[in-house]
Amino acid sequence: MNAAHPLAVMIVDDEAPARMRLRDLLADIASEVPNTVVAEAADGLLALAAVDGLAVDIALIDIRMPIMDGIELARHLSRLENPPAIIFVTAYEGYAVEAFELNAIDYLLKPVRAQRLLAAMQKARLTRPPRERVLEQLPQSARSHLSCQERGRLLLIPLADILYLKAELKYVTARTASREYLLDESLSRLEEEFSERFIRLHRSALVAKDAIIGFEKNVAEDAETQWQAVLRDVPERLSVSRRQWPLVKSYAKQR
């Protein structure tokens, strides 16, 4: 962050009075830490739309918000080419405060005080933005979206739209009814995070449970007979490993 220029700040909070208070406090400390509010949003999805193509130095983010909470938002922001420094804002002192005692992240307790905001801004100005692996340590529910970089833009993929996830080389392909996305994610971590939604077909593929509409045998020349999962909305058939077949078959019988 260039000390000669005002810090570009984004405020994200689902309560308008809270956003207004932060804006007023930022104005109060502007003589000590020059800043300008470049964007405001009431939830994580709106924040990601607002930040598209916008240079943001610091993001002041509420933790508990509808649609997409602050920790998920921060994880998506960390994937930007030039991610902002994150300062979390919370009304809950007991919200795993210890987890926020990280060099790359600060937090503010509501009601926010001017001197505390000033200290956080000064710290954020000198600290590198957190990487996603640091943010993964914080308590959170499963994400509602996955994200990826494509042609310099951050794309969001609603989890509900993903039919399957397949590991290929260093990336994971997320398939929706309309297209594929390349994710810089670990298939095993995705399986752990979204175990309620996806089931493993073989070591390189997870499929959304509600995307399976049936199974069929695949008899290829010089190959074993094996089962394949038939999915809605896409022509692809995904092989089921012999090891996973009993589990997948038992799940299919329960539906």
C-alpha positions as CSV (number, residue, x, y, z in Angstrom):
1,M,0.0,0.0,0.0
2,N,1.4,3.4,-1.0
3,A,1.5,5.7,2.0
4,A,1.4,8.7,-0.3
5,H,-2.2,7.9,-1.4
6,P,-5.4,7.6,0.6
7,L,-6.3,4.0,1.4
8,A,-9.2,2.7,-0.7
9,V,-11.7,1.1,1.7
10,M,-14.7,-1.2,1.1
11,I,-17.3,-1.5,3.9
12,V,-19.4,-4.7,4.0
13,D,-22.2,-5.0,6.6
14,D,-25.8,-6.0,6.3
15,E,-26.9,-3.1,8.7
16,A,-27.0,0.3,7.1
17,P,-26.4,2.1,10.5
18,A,-23.3,0.1,11.0
19,R,-21.9,1.0,7.6
20,M,-22.7,4.7,8.2
21,R,-20.9,4.5,11.6
22,L,-17.8,3.1,9.9
23,R,-17.9,5.7,7.2
24,D,-18.1,8.5,9.9
25,L,-15.2,6.9,11.9
26,L,-13.1,6.7,8.7
27,A,-13.7,10.3,8.1
28,D,-12.7,11.1,11.8
29,I,-9.3,9.4,11.4
30,A,-8.6,10.5,7.9
31,S,-6.1,13.1,9.1
32,E,-4.0,10.3,10.6
33,V,-4.7,7.6,8.0
34,P,-5.9,9.2,4.8
35,N,-8.6,7.0,3.3
36,T,-11.6,7.1,0.9
37,V,-14.6,4.7,0.9
38,V,-14.8,3.3,-2.7
39,A,-17.5,0.7,-2.1
40,E,-20.2,-0.4,0.3
41,A,-22.2,-3.6,0.3
42,A,-24.9,-5.3,2.4
43,D,-23.6,-8.9,1.9
44,G,-20.8,-10.9,0.5
45,L,-22.3,-11.4,-3.0
46,L,-22.9,-7.7,-3.4
47,A,-19.4,-7.0,-2.2
48,L,-17.8,-9.3,-4.7
49,A,-19.8,-7.7,-7.5
50,A,-18.8,-4.2,-6.3
51,V,-15.1,-5.1,-6.1
52,D,-14.9,-6.4,-9.7
53,G,-12.5,-4.2,-11.5
54,L,-12.0,-2.0,-8.4
55,A,-8.8,-1.5,-6.5
56,V,-9.4,-1.9,-2.8
57,D,-6.7,-1.7,-0.2
58,I,-8.7,-2.6,3.0
59,A,-12.0,-4.3,3.4
60,L,-14.0,-3.8,6.6
61,I,-16.2,-6.9,6.8
62,D,-18.9,-7.9,9.2
63,I,-18.8,-11.6,10.1
64,R,-22.5,-12.6,10.5
65,M,-24.3,-11.6,7.3
66,P,-27.1,-13.3,5.3
67,I,-26.5,-15.0,1.9
68,M,-22.7,-15.0,2.3
69,D,-20.9,-14.5,5.6
70,G,-17.8,-12.4,6.1
71,I,-15.4,-15.3,6.4
72,E,-16.5,-16.8,3.1
73,L,-16.3,-13.4,1.5
74,A,-12.7,-13.0,2.8
75,R,-11.7,-16.4,1.3
76,H,-13.0,-15.3,-2.1
77,L,-11.3,-11.9,-1.8
78,S,-8.0,-13.7,-1.0
79,R,-8.1,-15.2,-4.5
80,L,-7.9,-11.8,-6.2
81,E,-4.7,-10.9,-8.0
82,N,-4.3,-7.9,-5.6
83,P,-6.4,-8.9,-2.6
84,P,-7.3,-6.3,0.0
85,A,-6.2,-6.5,3.7
86,I,-9.1,-7.8,5.8
87,I,-10.4,-6.3,9.0
88,F,-13.2,-8.3,10.4
89,V,-16.0,-6.5,12.4
90,T,-18.1,-8.5,14.9
91,A,-20.6,-7.8,17.7
92,Y,-19.7,-11.1,19.4
93,E,-16.6,-11.0,21.7
94,G,-16.8,-14.7,22.1
95,Y,-16.8,-15.5,18.4
96,A,-13.5,-17.4,18.5
97,V,-11.5,-14.2,19.1
98,E,-8.3,-16.2,19.5
99,A,-8.6,-17.3,15.8
100,F,-8.3,-13.7,14.7
101,E,-5.0,-13.1,16.5
102,L,-3.2,-13.6,13.3
103,N,-0.5,-11.2,11.9
104,A,-2.4,-10.8,8.6
105,I,-5.9,-10.2,10.1
106,D,-7.3,-7.8,12.6
107,Y,-10.8,-7.6,14.1
108,L,-13.0,-4.9,15.6
109,L,-15.7,-5.4,18.2
110,K,-18.9,-3.4,17.8
111,P,-19.5,-0.7,18.8
112,V,-16.3,0.3,16.9
113,R,-14.2,3.0,18.5
114,A,-12.2,5.5,16.5
115,Q,-8.8,4.7,18.1
116,R,-9.3,1.0,17.7
117,L,-10.2,1.5,14.0
118,L,-7.1,3.7,13.6
119,A,-4.9,1.0,15.1
120,A,-6.4,-1.7,12.9
121,M,-6.0,0.5,9.7
122,Q,-2.4,1.2,10.6
123,K,-1.8,-2.5,11.1
124,A,-3.5,-3.5,7.9
125,R,-1.5,-0.9,6.0
126,L,1.7,-2.7,7.0
127,T,0.5,-6.3,6.8
128,R,0.3,-8.5,3.8
129,P,-3.3,-9.7,3.0
130,P,-4.2,-13.1,4.4
131,R,-3.9,-16.2,2.2
132,E,-6.8,-18.5,1.9
133,R,-5.0,-21.2,4.0
134,V,-4.9,-18.8,6.9
135,L,-8.6,-18.0,6.5
136,E,-9.4,-21.7,6.4
137,Q,-8.4,-21.9,10.1
138,L,-11.3,-19.6,11.1
139,P,-14.6,-21.1,12.3
140,Q,-17.1,-21.1,9.4
141,S,-19.9,-23.0,7.8
142,A,-19.6,-24.6,4.4
143,R,-19.3,-22.1,1.6
144,S,-22.3,-21.3,-0.6
145,H,-20.0,-20.6,-3.6
146,L,-16.7,-21.6,-5.0
147,S,-14.6,-19.1,-6.9
148,C,-11.9,-19.1,-9.6
149,Q,-9.8,-16.6,-11.5
150,E,-10.5,-16.4,-15.3
151,R,-9.1,-13.7,-17.6
152,G,-8.3,-11.5,-14.7
153,R,-11.8,-11.7,-13.2
154,L,-13.0,-13.5,-10.1
155,L,-15.9,-15.8,-11.0
156,L,-18.3,-17.2,-8.4
157,I,-19.9,-20.6,-8.9
158,P,-23.0,-21.3,-6.8
159,L,-22.5,-24.6,-5.0
160,A,-26.1,-25.6,-5.9
161,D,-25.2,-25.4,-9.6
162,I,-22.2,-27.8,-9.4
163,L,-23.0,-31.3,-10.7
164,Y,-19.6,-32.8,-10.1
165,L,-16.0,-32.1,-9.2
166,K,-13.2,-33.9,-10.9
167,A,-9.4,-33.7,-10.1
168,E,-7.2,-33.2,-13.1
169,L,-3.5,-32.6,-12.8
170,K,-3.0,-29.6,-10.4
171,Y,-6.6,-28.4,-10.7
172,V,-10.2,-29.5,-9.9
173,T,-12.8,-29.1,-12.6
174,A,-16.2,-28.0,-11.4
175,R,-19.0,-28.9,-13.9
176,T,-22.3,-27.1,-14.0
177,A,-25.1,-27.6,-16.6
178,S,-23.7,-24.8,-18.7
179,R,-19.9,-25.1,-18.5
180,E,-16.7,-26.1,-16.7
181,Y,-14.6,-24.1,-14.3
182,L,-11.0,-24.7,-13.2
183,L,-10.5,-24.4,-9.4
184,D,-7.3,-24.1,-7.5
185,E,-8.7,-26.4,-4.8
186,S,-8.0,-29.8,-3.2
187,L,-10.5,-32.5,-4.0
188,S,-10.0,-34.0,-0.5
189,R,-10.6,-30.6,1.2
190,L,-13.8,-30.1,-0.9
191,E,-15.0,-33.5,0.0
192,E,-14.5,-32.8,3.7
193,E,-16.2,-29.4,3.5
194,F,-19.1,-30.5,1.4
195,S,-19.6,-34.1,2.5
196,E,-23.4,-33.5,3.0
197,R,-23.8,-32.6,-0.7
198,F,-21.2,-34.7,-2.6
199,I,-20.4,-38.4,-2.7
200,R,-17.2,-39.8,-4.0
201,L,-17.4,-42.0,-7.1
202,H,-13.7,-42.7,-7.4
203,R,-10.4,-41.2,-6.2
204,S,-10.7,-38.3,-8.7
205,A,-14.4,-37.5,-8.8
206,L,-17.1,-36.2,-6.4
207,V,-20.7,-36.0,-7.7
208,A,-23.6,-34.0,-6.2
209,K,-25.9,-36.5,-4.7
210,D,-29.0,-34.8,-6.2
211,A,-27.4,-34.9,-9.7
212,I,-27.5,-38.7,-9.9
213,I,-30.4,-39.9,-11.9
214,G,-29.3,-43.5,-12.5
215,F,-26.5,-46.0,-13.3
216,E,-25.6,-48.0,-16.3
217,K,-23.0,-50.6,-17.1
218,N,-20.1,-49.7,-19.3
219,V,-18.7,-52.7,-21.2
220,A,-15.6,-51.7,-23.2
221,E,-13.3,-53.9,-25.2
222,D,-10.6,-55.4,-23.1
223,A,-11.9,-53.7,-20.0
224,E,-13.8,-54.8,-17.0
225,T,-17.5,-54.3,-16.7
226,Q,-18.1,-51.3,-14.5
227,W,-20.8,-49.0,-13.4
228,Q,-21.2,-45.4,-14.5
229,A,-23.3,-42.7,-12.9
230,V,-25.8,-41.0,-15.2
231,L,-26.3,-37.3,-14.3
232,R,-29.0,-34.8,-15.0
233,D,-28.4,-31.9,-17.4
234,V,-25.0,-33.2,-18.8
235,P,-24.2,-36.1,-21.3
236,E,-21.1,-37.2,-19.4
237,R,-21.1,-40.5,-17.6
238,L,-18.8,-40.8,-14.5
239,S,-17.2,-44.1,-13.7
240,V,-17.8,-45.6,-10.2
241,S,-14.8,-47.5,-8.8
242,R,-15.2,-51.0,-7.6
243,R,-14.2,-49.8,-4.1
244,Q,-16.8,-47.1,-4.0
245,W,-19.6,-49.0,-5.8
246,P,-21.1,-50.6,-2.6
247,L,-21.4,-47.2,-0.9
248,V,-22.7,-45.5,-4.0
249,K,-25.2,-48.3,-4.6
250,S,-26.5,-48.2,-1.1
251,Y,-27.0,-44.5,-1.3
252,A,-28.9,-44.9,-4.6
253,K,-31.2,-47.5,-2.8
254,Q,-32.0,-45.0,-0.1
255,R,-33.2,-42.3,-2.4
